[in-house]
Amino acid sequence: MKARSVSRFPAIAIMGAGFGGLCMAAELKRAGIDSFTIFEKEGDVGGIWRDNTYPGCGCDVPSHLYSFSFEKYRDVALRYPEQREILAYLQHVTDSYDLRGHLRTGAGIASADYSESTGRWVVRTTSGETHIFDIVISAVGQLHRPKLPDIPGRDDFKGESFHTAKWNHDYDLSGRDVAVIGTGSSGAQLLSHVARVARRVDVYQRTPNWVVPKPRTEFGPVTRWAFTRLPFTQNIYRALNYLAADLALSPIIARGWSARPAEWVARRHLRKQIRDPLLRAKLTPDYPIGCKRILIDNTFYPTLNRANVELVTDGISRITPTGIVTADGEHRDVDAVIYATGFRTTEFLVPMRVRGRGGVSLDERWADGAEAYLGMALPEFPNLFFVHGPNTILGHNSNIFMIECQVRYVLSCLRLLPGGGLLEVRPEAMRDYQRWLEKAISRTVWPTGCQSWYKTASGRVTNPWPASTMRYRKLTRRDPADAFRVLTP
């Protein structure tokens, strides 16, 4: 691996060792920059793919596309990666780019404060250590803080209970009566595994999801032969997957040409796998497709047909020491409760405290919802960047592509500071971008279509990107000097 020659750069802190943090670190290495430290609160790299180990955990983006362009995933057999393959890939990247020497594990960030007197950032870890950096890059992601529902009596339950991101592998579900609360991605993935061993499974659904069929997990013999004998076909496959997602799936979010065909596929999938008309009615969404993340799954519906599985759509009134009471007054005894209830996605950087120029608090700045220029920077917070920040997550393509766009843009920003100094996005650039973003979001199905983890309790959409990834690539290829100003401490 040959590093490109660039000017020497100041000390850089990278927060988080998931896809975003590792991509930033690897690209810094590739650019010949070694003056960085990766802070990771847990004991190893991996982010959500380290934390989520529930049965069936995997990704619905094809393996070849769910990898860095500079370190492409090369598997001739597996079409879709499971948790263990993704984690192994991230560990491979860490070792291949010699990142462990820069990694500080067990080092969560408690605060980051900009110092007016020095023009540098004071970073404090949860263990009490203090470090000084010129540049801070947050790559903590959006899906790392488990969300538990605010249900009366939740803490009174005497059986076993845990969130999918904190799976208790020591607890044997065999022969147990189990409640699974939530039917999003994690709930759909784990359900068949739980139902095969549990005596009874009650599945609590608040809102049904649009579900489309998933292609075969493994490649057929012809594709395997091509991938093995003609390696360049793997690059072609990756490119075709990217184009198909961007051209066919992206328009769904704005009720474009592919929305109706996608809905037809989802309805046909439901009719084919659920024969009971009453159950099918419960599983039919009443909101536009794309408003919530579309599930790509073949096992969820068939599992609901099992004799030991019941779909419960009545709201949960309370949890008792021995079970769950629904709004209709029925009490169901259970031995275990599994919370497949997602993450606190709109609380960016929480519980970290961040203060910029003049002591302005990021919490206060984001009180009405997180925002950032291209999802990466804010006025009054010089030399602070976000990877996988507000309005940059995807539901229609690979998030790794978005991360790489952001990392390349941050590197372009750093090159504006070859001899030090401060880089801050201009307020007018922020206003123009925010105006465009709000208009783009208004054309999507998200603002009024349904409740989802895409937006805050007040209804502000803070998480997803509202256009194609091609549009994001175009925006992030602009010269950052057009939007940023260089300041002196």
Disulfide bonds with the S-S distance in Angstrom:
Cys291-Cys450 2.17
